[in-house]
Amino acid sequence: MHRWALAAIVTLGLLWVCHATPAAAVGPVDAHVIVVTIDGFAAYLLDDPQSPIPTIRKLAAEGTTAEGMRPVNPSVTWPNHTTLITGVRPDRHGVLFNGVLTRGEPGRPVRVEPAKTQAELVTGPTIYELLKPLGYRTAAINWPCTRGSENIDDNFPDVPDQVGVMSPILRQELVKAGALPDETQKSFMAMSSPQKDAVWSAAACQAIRARKPHFMTYHILNTDGIHHKYGPKTPAGYTALALADQNIRDLLAALDEAGIRQKTTIFIVADHGFATARKLVLPNVIFRDAGLLTVAPTTAVVRAHAQIFSEGGSAMVYLNNPETAAADRAKVIELLKGQEGIASIVEPKDFAAMGVPTAQTSKQAPDLILLADNGYAFSNVATGAETVVKTDTIKWTIGNHGYINTNPEMNAVFVASGRGIKKGGRLGVIENIDIAPTAAHLLGQEMKDVQGKVLKEALAE
């Protein structure tokens, strides 16, 4: 073959590759993406005529919606918020609880500690680690598992003492604006749940007006607490949705003030849905009665060969004494098999199918997982004589999540609107692992080695 012919073939090949797979931008593009989670906003509430959400519905009409967005297991807040910024499931990012589960000495109970940094919680990179080094401005408002991140410019993390560890400039601006009474956590914690949402709303709007972040995550929380206490599709639940809609309206106004509304893509999503439970199963009481767990007069668990940690519609079982673990496992299965309210007992060999890590990859991995029947949830309570009680006997347990993610009630809302989004699009059930790679794509970047994909069917031509 002549040298010129070979060169021509190579050149044509390179041109085809460049056309087929456009290179990622080397720096920030003139675009903005905001991912908003309305905690506990189930997919079925979007089309519910009683949901007072005119702002969100307008965004939906102008963009693309989905039948639902499937959460990861466990379908609880921190694991799913972490998936939304990593594009991977808990078997990769390592977050299983609203905190880090730590084991004590053999026979001692496990505990979950939320006051941890991103580095202590998340095993792997987030979208922030992709964007910030490339010069993108970033923000995270009330977002779990972000404390201590060096890749977030405006950070108001969802952790204990969040006022104390938030970005100093943002904290000072909120005090100056009157959104925060002072710079202390004590004053913030004295606020009601709607007041805290108002502070986070002010923080998101301030970051937009002052620094116009290219990428922002923003977590609205009051809806979750109200749904837990009263249940979804209740007057209180609808009122919480109305407040969340107002928060979105304020966010859009801030984008208009900053002059970046037309350059912004907005995702309105949630971490999980909600289901109503009328009964609670108390496995720790069963373990106590069988001699596997000891409770102090203060009602605290002081010793536990076997113990559950509730995730609502599921529960993680921990066998805390390696020397007796095999016998304890057999006893636990025998005790719980056929127990009212327990749909199934999941063994470690089936964890991978759920996207949950095993003991070989995570120190936080459970020994067994319990799944609740419809209408039931789990509680950590280890006192009393009853092993199944009504939810109205224990506060904040009528509404629940944490059920297996194939339960349609766990599907979260999904609305995408604005720059780069198809108008009038309607998708089926999508996966929340797709949000981070889609956000990166809209900002001219690619998230590599993730489990999710770009939602091309939601994008404009």
Steps between C-alpha positions, in 0.01 A plus 500: 500500500632847413604715795255777399213250490583370845518857633161577349342194659647589839381859467148393405496258791603768745235734364234231546610430859501870586153539354363190674645569845543874557771583750405635840548873554837591649343762725164639610235541234251785510232291669358422843338190650303487825387172656228556760377217722167538675545234765231233487323642192356177360445472126126444548466847655598684181173417322288501816244780439510587871873578493530884509813528285433749216865600459621142472217411262593794276859376488369153419287631214800685359732202534510123544351284775517131583251246626738473792865495600608180670718553810786277604486261794460587776242758392599754765642852489878499515566196280277641227633853520846352461391301196362820346849656503707189427302304243560175691314286753594441866705194407736751338463823699474333840218702662236274659354723773454865591851482640777245549422172674769406750545173685616482860673222686364146448149478640455877512227675298563679172429871468463751217700823520395787271770754593741383233675656202452411136836320508381285791163426339548466126734250336556648158471825304194720463413736218658775708841334471453506123383859463686713754856421382391607150400844626126454546340692787311265731248506785324248725218609730387258775646213298602185688852357492672823390651627826864598461501481122771712340312498171189693609523880507174570684443209738219477760522125571227281645676400822480579871652845567445592137510873574839459664652313207336683208694731269588809710416753229155352444436487875591868539281597205201316647543673835533839331183433298309395813443143382705377798467682835869442574784264418415236762359153451290548814290774340457297183390189689237703686321556169206295377540272200333751261728775636807287425374444147471879471865538607616243245289673236664832586841333480432354156369832370793692648755268341326541163482878517852550635705234323287339228616141555530283193382202705287503813320240708226611739306282745153602629423298814170596668290274274674190636432575865136583434446182300659295778280656766167517318543286189496600132184625327380670819413867560833547678685327217339719235584810703865393511496461121359851464790637704750307287339645187551848645868417556527407131327825403756695702782307334372590153474865603864493611601355163313784329673757722837346422422507127568129450150351482523427127838332544385274784374142510295410806434150628222464758545154650480320834697245693210257543124471506273424796263230618257490791557237768245408765714255696862484616703183541749505790768235432720631781228401747502151350879487537478627858248232596726236342804614699681649200471860617510681836330828585604732785245667731549813285352298207834515317636182344819414690583156364394336176606179336226580248350842432305674226541854379176617342486670160118518516374246249816295537738422783867412512586209731841501671657201673746663736697210645722326241549197726128420510393659169420174321278372779346845548419520128316169507310604811402838353366340182303248705356774722396726212378247246122532476497806728208736435599794282823352362477428128846348458846454649775584250831314523837656398509294179207712378638841606664566162163485325382773738807719445601457865860427606608181676743451787776440245476860377359701792532494879147644514342211309224318688492126562137473387235738366132488600232622259162609633159396374267766361350702783787419738830665590782426743600677820820488707298495824619222733266553796147388581326166470354530148691403188252672265337833591288763328688792347297753697672375817845620384556852365602573139424151370171522306675594176799287401756436231793261490294231326655295222553732205281291268200612706332764275415717803874555550535662157604864526383796297695600189462831318768642270455845350694781342813511289559188292184317608232370265164674536200275560708187554367208700722214612419172669663400828860619498791436739644764731852385412443689171473849652870571560622391155217697338588814698867463406404458133296821507811676632719364222664227708488123536483295818704188441481163674144553625201266506264761357464641150409828335121536465519582129126445460441804726728729302401740223617417148 
